[in-house]
C-alpha cells in the first residue's frame, strides 16, 4: 500500500483534524491528517493535508473535490511537493 498525500483547501473554519479525518475516512483508512493552523492566532488557515491509501485517495478526490462542506465548496487534489522559497529579507 502506497499512501497518497492529498491537499484539502477552502475548508470551513470549524473543521479540525478530527473533522478532516471523518470527512475522508468514508473513502478508506486515513493514516495521517492535519489542518494547518495560524501560528499567531491559533485559528485554522482553511486548508489541510490528508494521507491515505492510493485507491481510497482517488475515490476521495472524485467525491469531495468541489463538494459542499458547511456551505463552502472545498478543493481536494493530490498534494504537490513544497517548492523551496527564497529567504525572507528583513
N, C-alpha and C positions, 0 to 999 in steps of 0.2 A: 504494500500500500504506500503510494507516494502522496504525501499531503500537498494540497494546493492552498496557496495563500490568497485570500480574497480581500478586496477593498470594499467597504460599505460606506457610502457618503450620503450627505443630506439627511442624516439621522435626526429624529426629533430629540430635543434636549433631554427628554425624560428617559431615553434609552441608556441603560448602563451595561456593564459587562454581562450580567445575568440575562438581561433582556435581549441582548445581541445573541447570546448563546441559545436562548429559547427560540428566537426567530429562525436561526439556521439549523438547529438540531432536528427539525422536521425532515430535513433532506439527508441526514446522515450524522455520523459521530463527529462532533466538534472537538478537535484536540487542543485548540487554543483560541482565545478571542480576547480582544482588548479595545475598549472605547478610549480614544485619545482625549486626555484632559488638559485644559489650560493650566500651566504651572502657576500662574499668578492668582487666578480666580478660583481654580478647582472645579470649574464647570466644564461640561463636555464641549469639545470643539466641533461636534457634529459629524465626526467620522470615526471609523474604527477598522480593525483587521480581524479576519476570521481564518483559521487554519482547519481544514477538514479533508477527508479522502477525496481523491480526484473525481470519482463518479458522482458523489453527493454534491461536490462543489459546482460541477457543471449544471446539475439539476437546480441548485440554489440560484445560480446566475439567471437561468432561464425563467424561473418562477418569480424571483424577487426584484430583478432589475426593473426600474420604473414602476414598481408597485407602491401602493399607498400604505404607509405606516403612520398612524396617528395624524393623518392629514398632510403628510409630506410624501412626495414621490422620491423614494430612495434610489440611489445608484449602486449597483453591485456589479463588479467585474474583477478579473484577475489582477492582483496587485502587481505593480511594476517595481523593479528594483529601485531603491532610492539613489538618485544621482548625487554625486559629490557637489557640494555648494562651495562657492568661493568664500574665503574667510571674511568675516564681518569687519568693517572698518569703524573705528570709534572716534 
